[in-house]
Amino acid sequence: MTRTRRVRFFKAQVENKPGALLAITRRLQEKHIGLVGLWAYSLDRSTGELYVVPARPEKLRRLWRSDGILQEEGVGFWLSGGNRTGALNKTLDALANAGVNIDCIDAIAHGKEHGSFIWVDPANLDKAVQALKAR
C-alpha cells in the first residue's frame, strides 16, 4: 500500500560551482535541519536551482529567509510504500481521473521500498489532496 502525505518544499537559486551545494548542506547540518528530499540541477553555467523538502519546514524557512536565499515555497506530495511493478499506477490513475496534471515527479526504489515526490499546479492542489487522500 502506498502512503501519501502533503509536504512543504523550498526552492533556492545557488551558484553553479564546485562546493556551492556542500556549503548549503553544511549550513543545514550546523542548524540541525534534516531533509526528506533534495534535488539540485544547473540552469546554466553560473546558476543552479535547489529544491528541498525539510523534515521541519519552519526551521528551514527561518534559516533561508535570514540567509536571503529562499526563492519559493510550495506544497507537494510524498509517496512511499512497497516496491512492486506498477506501484505508482494507482496514484497516477487517481490524479488523471481527478483531472490533475503532474508538473514534476521524482521516483526511486531501494530494495523492497519505493518513494516518490509529486508536484502539481497550485490551482489543482485541493483536487489532488482529495484524489490522493493525502493527509
Secondary structure, DSSP 4 states (H G I P E B T S, - for coil): --EEEEEEEEEEEEESSTTHHHHHHHHHHHTT--EEEEEEEESSSSEEEEEEEESSHHHHHHHHHHHT---EEEEEEEEEEE--TTTTHHHHHHHHHTTPPEEEEEEEEETTEEEEEEEE-GGGHHHHHHHHT--
